[in-house]
Amino acid sequence: MTERQRSPEYLYRVAFEKLKACIESGELPPNTPLPAEKRLAAELGFSLGTVRHATQLLRDEGLVVTVPSKGTFVCESRAQPCGELHSRE
C-alpha cells in the first residue's frame, strides 16, 4: 500500500514527519521561512488540507511559528520558545 492509498488521517502525519526531518537535519535551518503551504503541498504530493494539518502539528511541537502577513518560520530550538521570533519586525 502506498502513502497515497492510506487514510487522510495518516497522510498528515507523513507530511509532518517529512517536514520535521527537514528541520531536524538542518535542511530547513532556524529562522528560515517554510515555503508557502500551496508550494509545500505540490512538492510533497499532498493536499493543501493535509499540509495545513501537518504545519499545525509543527506549531504545536514548537518547531515553527507563524507570523501573520510574514509567513511560517523555523524556530531556534524546542527548548527556546519561538513566540518572540520576528516580533521586533
VENNORSUL-V381950 format. One record per residue. RES is the residue in one small letter. PSI is psi in radians with two decimals (* if undefined). OMEGA is omega in whole degrees, 0 to 359 (* if undefined). Layout:
# VENNORSUL-V381950
[[RES;PSI;OMEGA] [RES;PSI;OMEGA]]
This chain:
# VENNORSUL-V381950
[[m;2.30;180] [t;2.91;178] [e;-0.65;183] [r;-0.40;182] [q;-0.16;181] [r;2.95;183] [s;2.65;179] [p;-0.55;179] [e;-0.62;180] [y;-0.60;185] [l;-0.66;180] [y;-0.54;177] [r;-0.66;177] [v;-0.81;179] [a;-0.75;178] [f;-0.83;182] [e;-0.66;178] [k;-0.79;180] [l;-0.71;178] [k;-0.74;179] [a;-0.69;178] [c;-0.66;179] [i;-0.84;184] [e;-0.49;179] [s;-0.24;183] [g;-0.03;176] [e;-0.62;171] [l;1.62;185] [p;2.87;178] [p;2.55;179] [n;0.12;178] [t;2.38;176] [p;2.48;171] [l;2.64;172] [p;2.76;177] [a;2.60;184] [e;-0.66;178] [k;-0.72;179] [r;-0.75;177] [l;-0.75;180] [a;-0.77;180] [a;-0.76;182] [e;-0.69;182] [l;-0.30;180] [g;0.48;179] [f;2.90;178] [s;2.82;179] [l;-0.71;179] [g;-0.69;178] [t;-0.76;180] [v;-0.66;178] [r;-0.72;178] [h;-0.76;179] [a;-0.70;179] [t;-0.66;177] [q;-0.71;177] [l;-0.68;177] [l;-0.71;177] [r;-0.78;180] [d;-0.59;180] [e;-0.12;180] [g;0.36;180] [l;-0.47;180] [v;2.82;174] [v;2.48;178] [t;2.21;178] [v;2.04;181] [p;2.40;180] [s;0.11;179] [k;-0.70;179] [g;-2.97;179] [t;2.24;187] [f;2.55;176] [v;2.35;179] [c;2.81;177] [e;-0.92;179] [s;2.85;178] [r;-0.51;182] [a;-0.43;182] [q;1.99;181] [p;2.50;183] [c;0.27;181] [g;-0.47;181] [e;0.04;178] [l;2.22;178] [h;0.16;181] [s;-0.41;181] [r;-0.12;182] [e;*;*]]
